[in-house]
Structures are given as structure tokens and as C-alpha cells.
Amino acid sequence: MKIQAIRVYQVDLPLTEGRYTWSDGRHVQVFDSTVVEIISDTGIRGYGEVCPLGPFYLPAFAAGARAGIAELAPRLIGREATGIGPLNEVMDATLLGHPYVKSAIDMACWDLLGKSCGRPLCDLLGGRHGESIELYRAISQRSADEMAVNVAQYREQGYRKFQLKVGGDPAEDIRRIRAAAEVLRSGETLIADANTGWRVDDAAYVAKAIADVDVYLEQPCRSYEHCLSIRRRTALPFILDENIDGIQALLRACSDGAMDAINLKISRVGGISKARLIRDLCVSLDIPMTIEDSWGGDIITAAIAHLAHSTPARCRFSATDFNSYVTVRNATGAPIRDNGCLAAGASPGLGIEPDFDVLGEPVAEYRA
């Protein structure tokens, strides 16, 4: 089964809450998502999606994804569509770095592989563990009182894990964390996610001030070294996110005892193939993971569900249902949140079908 053509679509995903704000006042109102369609010579089609969190979160941006795909696509036409390992080698040789560019292509090839053998992706990634996946809810940065109210609101939707977006003024962040902790109930989990937003001195100040709070501290500073220094100064459970961008980073962090859990974002590491490799290493090392991506719609939500559901529950900290954060559905068949949980579908591949009324005409097409 050879790759006959690659089509690229662009779709805007407005937020249900109107605006998403995280550290340093960075915010997005409409996400720019790229959907890839890979057409095989047998007629089977696979789909993938990549959606950076704006141009100022990671070294990734939406137009860059489409420009990078233009570099890769001509080298992939005519190659075996389900030869995912060799395809990744070709992509890595053609375009140095830029893992997010490769993610949607890798995802689409996994979708093709699942469809070609009639199996859901979850089965191919290791098999289904349990009936569902517990989700967390990200709470956009607002005043302390508003964020505490948001915890109660999302609890009504079934969430039991709440990720507060902090990383601003340290004194205000302390108020945010304490206000949310005061409304927390037994069995619920609170994460204070600074998204690299604090200086190392501010992070140390906050960590000391909330030492008595039942909260996880996530990615307080931009550099790995600064995060490690805060990790060594606090007894709070510690999560690394932005610094975990590949196997080498994970191995270094494990060796240094730099974290208790990680956030594994599919596009940040280059797609499902490399995310699965990191996932399996974490399982062997008993490291809990939040399995997610930078952002996205139904296609990315389906990919997250399959990777998370094929992860042993003991190493599954949480996952994300991005399709509940946006107002536009870019595919049918994607899993939908049920009482704070998500389940991978049983249909072959990702189990989705793009909504071409939403996607419109392709913005680019590549053929032999």
C-alpha cells in the first residue's frame, strides 16, 4: 500500500470559553489547526492533526507546520504507507528537528495501518487497559476567586483533576493555589502549572509559601536546570512538561530524579511513534504520565485516547479531551467525555471521519 497523495487542510478552532490564558499573560482565542489526509493507492485514507498552542508556547507555530509538510511530502509520495518506521527515518533525514511538523503525518500513517488491518489504534499500541481514562481540566488564568469557582463548575462535569494556570505574579499565584485548594474535595487532585512562567527566585518563593498545600507543582521555570533546582528545594510532588521533548531529556530527568510525573505531548516529540517509545520507557520505569498534545480538535483527541487507553492504568496520571474545549468539530466518531472520563473508540484506526464541510478545500496537495 503506497502513498499516492497527501492533502493538507487548515481549520480554525474557537474556544468555548472565548479565551485561554496561561503564564505571562499569554492567551489564545482561536486555535489554528492543520489536518493531514494521506491517500493510499488502495483507496484507504488516513488522517492526522497538529495544533500548536499559538506561536509563543513551544518552538512551533501553525503556519510552520504547513510549511514543513511541504518540505516532507514530496519525499514520502510512493513510499509504503504503513512502513511507519522507515517513513519516520525519511522525515528525520529530510527535515532536521521540527518534530511537530512530522506529528500529523505519523498520526495519519498509524490511522492507515489500523484501517488496513481492521483494528483500532489502541490495539496496535498495546491493548486496552480498563474501561476508560480519567481526564484533567485546565483552568485558564483568572483571579483567585474565579479559578476556585471554575473548579466547582468543572467538578459538575465529572472532572476530578484540575490544572490551574499560574506562572504570573507570585503573590497572586499563591492566592490562586490556596483558593482552589480550599474548595478541593477528598479524592480530587490539584496541579499548579506555571508553564515555564516563573523566574527561579519567584518559583522558590511560591514553592515555600505553598509547602503546606496538597498540590502538584508543574514546570515552574523555563530551563531544566532551574526546574531541577526548585525540585530539590521542595517536597511537593513535581511534574515536568515543556522540558520533556524526547528520550534523551527523559533519561536525563530520570537520572537526576527531576520529577515524579511527566506530561507527554504527542506533537512535541514528533508523533505517535516517538510518543509510544517514551510512553513504554515511562511504564518500565514506573513514571506516571499525562498523555496529551499542545492542542487540537477531534482527530487529536482520538489519538490521545488511543495512546492513553493503551497505557497501563498505574502509569496513567491523566489525559485531555481537547474537543470539549472548542466550538468546532472537525471530525465525527471521536470519543466524547463522559463524567470526566474518555474511552478510545472500537472502530479501525483512529475511528474518526473528517468533516469536510468544516475543513473545506485543501490548502495544499502533493502527488507524484
C-alpha positions in Angstrom: 0.0 0.0 0.0 1.8 3.1 -1.3 1.3 6.8 -0.5 -0.4 8.2 -3.6 -1.2 11.8 -2.3 -1.0 14.0 0.7 -3.6 16.7 1.3 -3.4 19.5 3.9 -6.3 21.3 5.4 -6.5 24.3 7.8 -9.3 24.8 10.3 -9.9 27.4 13.0 -11.0 26.1 16.4 -12.6 28.8 18.5 -12.6 28.3 22.3 -15.9 27.6 24.1 -14.8 29.9 26.9 -13.7 32.6 24.5 -10.2 32.9 25.7 -7.5 30.6 27.2 -4.8 32.3 29.3 -1.7 30.9 30.8 1.7 32.2 32.2 2.9 35.7 31.5 -0.5 36.7 30.2 -0.1 34.7 27.0 -3.5 33.8 25.6 -5.3 32.4 22.5 -8.9 32.8 21.4 -8.9 30.8 18.2 -6.5 27.8 17.5 -5.1 27.3 14.0 -5.2 23.5 13.4 -3.7 21.6 10.5 -5.2 18.3 9.3 -3.3 15.9 7.0 -5.0 13.4 4.7 -2.8 10.6 3.3 -4.4 8.8 0.4 -3.1 5.3 -0.5 -3.1 3.6 -3.8 -5.7 1.1 -2.4 -8.1 3.9 -1.6 -7.7 3.8 2.1 -7.2 7.2 3.7 -5.5 8.1 7.0 -5.8 11.3 8.9 -3.7 13.3 11.4 -3.8 16.7 13.1 -1.4 19.1 14.6 -2.3 22.3 16.5 0.3 24.4 18.2 -0.7 26.4 21.3 -0.1 29.7 19.4 3.4 30.7 18.2 4.7 31.6 21.7 4.4 28.4 23.8 6.8 25.9 22.2 9.1 26.3 19.2 6.2 25.5 17.0 3.6 27.5 15.0 0.7 26.7 12.8 2.0 28.1 9.5 5.3 26.4 10.2 3.6 23.0 10.4 2.2 23.5 6.9 5.5 24.9 5.5 7.3 21.9 7.0 4.8 19.4 5.5 5.6 21.0 2.1 9.2 20.0 2.6 8.4 16.5 3.7 5.5 15.5 1.4 7.5 15.1 -1.9 9.9 12.7 -0.2 7.0 10.5 1.1 5.0 10.1 -2.1 5.3 6.5 -3.4 6.6 5.0 -0.2 4.9 2.3 1.8 2.1 4.0 3.7 2.2 1.6 6.7 6.0 1.4 6.9 5.9 3.8 9.8 9.5 3.3 11.0 11.1 3.9 7.6 8.8 6.9 7.0 10.0 8.5 10.2 13.6 7.9 9.2 12.9 9.7 5.9 11.2 12.6 7.7 14.1 12.9 10.2 16.7 12.8 7.4 14.7 15.3 5.3 14.0 17.9 8.0 16.3 18.2 11.0 14.3 18.8 14.2 10.8 20.4 13.9 9.1 17.3 15.4 5.7 19.0 15.5 5.8 19.1 11.7 6.1 15.4 11.5 3.4 14.6 14.0 0.3 14.8 11.8 1.9 12.7 9.1 3.0 10.0 11.6 -0.6 10.0 13.1 -2.2 9.7 9.6 0.0 6.7 8.9 -1.0 5.0 12.1 -4.6 5.6 11.1 -3.9 3.9 7.8 -2.3 1.0 9.5 -5.2 0.4 11.8 -7.7 0.7 8.9 -5.7 -1.7 6.7 -5.8 -4.5 9.3 -9.2 -3.6 10.7 -8.1 -2.9 14.2 -8.5 0.2 16.5 -5.2 2.0 17.1 -5.5 1.2 20.8 -5.0 -2.5 20.0 -1.9 -1.8 17.9 -0.3 0.4 20.6 -0.5 -2.3 23.3 -4.1 -3.2 24.0 -6.9 -1.6 26.1 -6.3 -1.1 29.8 -9.6 -0.7 31.7 -12.9 0.8 30.6 -12.0 4.5 30.4 -9.3 7.2 31.0 -9.6 9.8 33.7 -9.2 13.4 32.4 -8.0 16.6 33.9 -9.4 20.0 33.2 -7.1 23.0 32.5 -8.3 26.2 34.3 -7.5 29.4 32.4 -5.6 32.0 34.4 -8.0 34.4 36.1 -8.5 35.9 39.6 -8.2 33.5 42.5 -11.9 33.6 43.3 -12.8 32.9 39.7 -10.5 30.0 39.4 -11.9 28.5 42.6 -15.4 28.8 41.1 -14.1 27.1 37.9 -13.0 24.1 40.0 -16.6 23.7 41.3 -18.0 24.1 37.8 -15.8 21.5 36.2 -16.5 19.1 39.1 -20.1 19.1 37.9 -18.9 17.8 34.6 -17.2 14.9 36.3 -13.6 16.1 36.4 -11.6 15.2 39.5 -8.2 16.6 38.4 -7.8 20.3 38.0 -4.7 22.1 36.4 -4.5 25.7 37.5 -2.7 28.0 35.1 -0.3 30.1 37.2 3.1 31.5 36.3 2.3 35.1 36.7 2.7 37.4 39.7 3.9 35.1 42.5 1.8 36.7 45.2 -1.4 36.4 43.1 -0.4 32.8 42.1 -0.2 31.9 45.8 -3.7 33.2 46.3 -4.9 31.3 43.2 -3.5 28.0 44.5 -4.8 28.4 48.0 -8.3 29.5 46.8 -8.5 26.4 44.6 -7.2 24.1 47.3 -9.8 25.3 49.8 -12.6 24.1 47.5 -11.0 20.8 46.7 -12.7 17.6 47.9 -11.4 14.3 49.0 -10.1 12.2 46.1 -9.5 15.2 43.9 -6.1 16.4 42.5 -4.8 19.9 42.1 -1.9 20.8 39.8 -0.3 24.3 39.8 1.1 24.6 36.2 3.4 27.6 35.7 4.1 26.7 32.1 7.7 28.0 32.5 6.4 31.4 33.6 8.3 31.9 36.9 11.9 33.1 37.4 13.8 30.7 39.6 13.6 33.1 42.6 9.8 33.5 42.2 9.4 29.8 41.8 11.3 29.2 45.1 9.2 31.8 46.8 5.9 30.2 45.7 7.1 26.7 46.5 8.0 27.7 50.0 4.7 29.6 50.5 2.5 26.6 49.4 4.5 23.9 51.2 1.5 23.0 53.3 -0.9 22.8 50.4 -1.9 19.4 48.8 -0.8 20.3 45.2 1.4 19.2 42.4 3.9 21.7 41.1 4.3 21.6 37.3 7.1 23.1 35.1 7.8 26.2 37.2 10.7 27.6 35.1 11.8 27.6 31.5 15.2 25.9 31.9 15.6 22.3 33.0 18.4 23.4 35.4 16.1 25.9 37.1 13.3 23.4 37.4 15.7 20.9 38.9 16.9 23.4 41.5 13.3 24.0 42.6 12.6 20.3 42.6 15.5 19.9 45.1 14.1 22.7 47.4 10.5 21.4 47.8 8.8 18.3 49.0 5.8 18.9 46.7 5.2 16.3 44.0 6.8 17.6 40.8 5.8 17.4 37.1 7.9 18.2 34.1 6.2 19.2 30.9 7.9 21.5 28.4 11.4 20.1 29.1 10.5 16.6 28.2 10.9 16.8 24.4 12.4 13.4 23.7 14.1 10.2 25.0 17.3 11.9 26.0 15.5 14.6 28.0 13.5 11.9 29.8 16.6 9.8 30.6 18.4 12.8 32.0 15.5 13.8 34.1 15.2 10.2 35.4 18.9 10.1 36.3 18.6 13.4 38.2 15.4 12.5 40.0 14.0 15.6 38.5 10.3 14.8 38.6 7.6 12.5 39.9 5.5 12.5 36.7 5.6 14.0 33.2 3.3 15.4 30.6 3.8 13.6 27.3 2.6 15.7 24.3 2.4 13.8 21.0 3.4 16.6 18.6 6.2 17.9 20.8 8.1 14.6 20.5 7.3 14.0 16.8 4.1 11.9 16.7 2.6 8.7 18.0 5.6 6.6 17.1 8.0 8.5 19.3 5.4 9.2 22.0 4.8 5.5 22.2 8.5 4.9 22.7 8.6 7.4 25.5 5.4 6.0 27.0 6.8 2.5 27.1 10.0 3.7 28.7 8.0 5.5 31.4 5.9 2.4 32.0 9.1 0.3 32.5 10.4 3.0 34.9 7.0 3.4 36.7 6.7 7.1 35.8 3.1 8.4 35.7 2.2 10.4 32.6 -0.4 12.8 31.5 -0.9 11.9 27.8 -2.0 14.8 25.7 -0.8 17.3 23.0 -0.4 21.0 22.7 -4.0 21.5 21.5 -6.3 20.2 18.8 -9.8 19.0 17.9 -11.5 15.7 17.4 -8.6 14.0 15.5 -6.0 14.8 18.1 -8.5 13.9 20.9 -8.9 10.5 19.3 -5.2 10.0 19.1 -4.7 10.9 22.7 -7.5 8.5 23.7 -5.9 5.6 21.9 -2.4 6.2 23.3 -3.7 6.8 26.8 -6.1 3.8 26.8 -3.3 1.5 25.7 -1.2 2.7 28.7 -1.3 0.7 31.9 -3.5 2.5 34.5 -0.8 2.5 37.1 1.3 4.9 34.9 -1.7 6.9 33.6 -1.9 10.1 35.6 -4.5 11.7 33.3 -5.3 12.7 29.7 -7.0 15.6 27.8 -10.3 15.9 25.9 -9.4 18.9 23.7 -12.6 18.5 21.6 -14.6 19.7 24.6 -12.6 23.0 24.8 -13.5 24.2 21.3 -16.7 25.1 19.4 -15.9 23.4 16.1 -16.0 19.7 15.4 -13.5 18.8 12.7 -14.4 15.1 12.6 -17.1 12.6 13.5 -16.5 9.4 15.6 -14.1 11.0 18.1 -14.5 10.0 21.7 -16.6 12.3 23.8 -16.1 13.0 27.5 -18.4 11.1 29.9 -18.4 12.1 33.5 -14.8 13.3 33.4 -13.6 10.3 31.5 -12.8 9.3 27.9 -12.6 6.0 26.1 -10.8 5.1 22.9 -13.2 4.0 20.1 -13.5 0.5 18.8 -13.5 1.3 15.0 -10.4 0.7 12.9 -7.6 3.2 13.1 -8.3 6.4 14.9 -12.0 5.7 14.4 -12.8 9.2 13.0 -14.0 10.6 9.8 -13.2 14.2 9.0 -16.0 16.7 8.4 -15.1 18.2 5.1 -17.9 20.7 5.3 -15.8 22.1 8.2 -12.4 21.5 6.7 -13.3 23.0 3.3 -10.9 22.6 0.3 -7.3 21.5 0.9 -4.8 24.4 1.2 -2.2 22.2 -0.4 -2.0 18.8 -2.2 1.1 16.8 -3.1 1.2 14.0 -5.7 3.9 12.2 -7.7 
